[in-house]
Amino acid sequence: MINWLKRFVPLVMLTVLALAWASPHLTALTPALAYQIDQTDIPQIEAIYNFGVPAGNAATPRHLALDSEAERVYILNSGLPNLAEGNGLTVFDIDAGEIVEHVTINEGNNETLGLQIDPASGFIYALWRKTLDDTPTTLSVIDSQSLETIQVITGVKSMAAAENMLYTATEDELTRFNASTGLLSESWERELTPATPGPLAVDQANDRLYFARSTQGVWSLEIFEAETLEPIMSYPAEGQILKIFPTPTTDEVVLVVNIDEFMMLYRLTLDGELADFPFEIGPRYGATGIAMAPDESALYFSKGQPAPANLSGTNTGGPALGGLTVDTLLPLDDIPLLTTFEAITIDSDTQQAFALYPFDNILYQIDLEEASYTIIKTAIELKDVLLDAEADRIFVSDTANRIRMLDSDTLEVLDETILKGNTVDYGFERGRNSGQLELDVERERLYVSGYPATVVDTNNLLELATLDLGGQVIPNPATDEIYLTNCGITVLEADTLSNETLIPGSGPVDDTPVPVPDPCVVSSRLDAENQWLYGIVSNRIAGSNAGTFLHVYDNLAIEPTRIFTDSEISVRDTEPDEINQRAFVSYIRESHRRLRTLDMTASPVPTYVNQLLGVHGDMRYQLDTDRLYLSDVDQPRLLTLDAETLNVVGETRLPPHRNYRLVEIDPVDERLFLIGLGGELLVASPGSTPDADIEALVVPEPEEPHLPNGTVLALDFSDQTTVARIDSSLTDFTYSTRLYLSDDDGKTWADLSESLPQLPASAVALSPNFETDQTLFVGLMAPGQTGGLYKSTDGGQSWQAAMNGLRDVWIKALYISPNFSQDNLIFADTVYGGLHQSLDGGQSWTALTELSPNALFPAAGSANPVAFSDDGVILASQSLPDVVEGVVLS
């Protein structure tokens, strides 16, 4: 052993030094990527359907611009950070009442800063900058007809559009552009003393340009001649200037100033003199939506708390559109809304307002005369999918507050409705299980969970009733009852939806003194065959000790009784297996992830019998094949598990960044339905063959190679090949540990991580006969996320999951036998599960130390490394049972 180690260590050191010396000349090559090695018995992607906005989802809408004459509202959106899809420009047709166009104006994650339009020139001005980046801002000049970007200006901080004119500002310069020639051309500029720029506004009729600026936190309004940019005077403000509204008909300008989070209104003359006493509009509440009507008659603004103080929606403290008459400052009647808003524009011709709430993708179309509004969703996400196998149809709920009926084979939309009775929970955004669907075949009902919950006729989608208490709805066909879970489980008669009774111990105790924790059930699953109800219980403790645990109830028909409690937090979900009288229970707590099997037949109480560490996600059980499917919450993959052992028998790679969740399974056709970001519905089934477009989504070609330009963490060798775990910089501040291969003594390196799940490479093992068998293994692991083990037999071009039998998928080290071609022996050292061995080249694994699934989540293991001598003797410091012949050191 000593001689072998002496030979091995210097080799590693010399190679690392050689890599460091050669690093300025390293080249990263991208190998020919393969989708994945086919496993015909595990699901493959059949198709991906998009049920988002037909013109294109505009997620996180931030800014508005109105072209009243063209009856169009333009919306600038931030997009979804997960997708790095760039900023979008969306067109809402006022007359049609729908979104008709959507284009992307840039790429990556970018922050939107402003949107304005000049109908005279036909130019739209979109201001944006890269998120968390110090590069200059970008002003995109967009043709309003074609929606094409025709010009780009960098460094702009503020802007003000006028007829055939655009004014821009930086910290130290004002610029006037002529917009009448088809492109912007500079016509005037003025240098300024450096200061922090704020809003910019122009009054062409009175030849005034107003510019809010801050010097060392002190704000002022600088007034210039609009034509020559000559300074006129400066007005000192008492706080941050939020908005500037010129009123040409009265020869004044109105300022909205933030003073201690109260909005104050100031009216100034053209020369910057105070024209009236300041007026207090009201508390700001963080919302910035405020606008003046083009006819200067009224000022409209967001007021009230961000969301209703109670679910009735009738309280006066809730969000609303407020208003003031500009001449008298008398308040207009509030128009209650579901939320506050962050941007607003007014159409005086039609007496309409358009406002945005970015976090729920809401565009309000508000009728100012009727004091009513319509909600348009700028982006639509799916909430749930429910199969009605007997009727060959699927029900789908989405954030447009719709229930849709689809053909189960073609997924063609057969019927749809927008619910009317759940306005407070519009789009199913307000609760843990809002939008979840449950079927009552006998009564031909569809239950839609929410706050309130809704009962719908399955044949025509008509709303039959509203359950004001709200919550998650589950029907129990054996007892003709329904369970309504909302901080407690309320039992209702299914026929009458009345006679409310609370399952004892499931709800809070009314007389429990505050702040003693008062747990209650917040989510539940029913095993209808065995009449067991699984309840996820919130401990209702604030802060880092918050969490959920598990209750199981029996004897539902007579007197529901709790028969099992798992108090380890945080249990997140259960998936019952009715025939085998068990349930699969998922757990996640900070970086800990665990899946366990709960045997409900164990005596004297139900007992956990199996566990798998390192995975967490949404689960569905398939009885005919005895398989459990799990969509990983951390990585874009669908795991196929043997339900009896929780062994990972296969993995289906999914398109990245879409956060797919498994929500339904067709037990007959073995079709799995997963919903993903952007309104996507992914269908997978065994035997399917993904087309080229789907394969490209799953393993996209890299935009550019990831150079191995960081620290060399580990190396492994065969006769002519070296593989290495090397840190690669992703940005100036972040890096990832990737797997590289070189067959020319380190002159060039192929990035093998491109065709792997995008997790840091934590371990690697190369077959001693790599030149012949092209076999290598890699372990993946990310702090606070999941892990995995993968095997390649084609030199790293494609990979297959090799986790069958692992009790822990967080891999920290791999040890391969020097006689691998004969004995197929390899060891895997895991973070919590300790050592595992494989005697068949990674096709299956055996844990050498078994952990109890009924114990608390285990501490990190302390298994010592394994090594092999040149003649294949195993060197280790713990007993290794059932291994090939070797010498064990104590």
Secondary structure by P-SEA (a helix, b strand, c coil): caaaaaacaaaaaaaaaaaaaacccbbbbbcccccccccccccccccccccccccccccccccccccccccbbbbbbbccccccccbbbbbbbcccccccccccccccbbbbccccccccccbbbbbbbccccccbbbbbbbccccccccccccccccccccccbbbbbcccbbbbbbccccbbbbccccccccccccbbbbbcccbbbbbbbbcccbbbbbbcccccccccbbbbbccccccccccccccbbbbbbbcccbbbbbbbccccccccccccccccccccbbbbcccccbbbbbbcccccccccccccccccccccccccccccbbbbcccccccccccccccbbbbbbcccbbbbbcccccccbbbbbcbbbbccccccccccbbbbbccccbbbbbccccccccbbbbbccccccccccccccccbbbbbccccbbbbbcccbbbbcccccccccccccccbbbbbccccbbbbbccbbbbcccccccccccccccccccccccccbbbbbcccccccccbbbbbbccccccccccbbbbbbbcccccbbbbcccccccccccccccccccbbbbbbbcccccbbbbbccccccccccccccccccccccccccccbbbbccccccbbbbccccccccccccccccccccccccccccccbbbbbbccbbbbbbbccccccaaaaaaaccccccccccccccccccccccbbbbbbbbbcccccccbbbbbbcccccbbbccccccccccccbbbbbcccccccbbbbbbbccccccbbbbbccccccccccccccccccccbbbbbcccccccbbbbbcccccbbbbcccccbbbbcbbbbccccccccccccbbbbcccccccccccccccccccccc
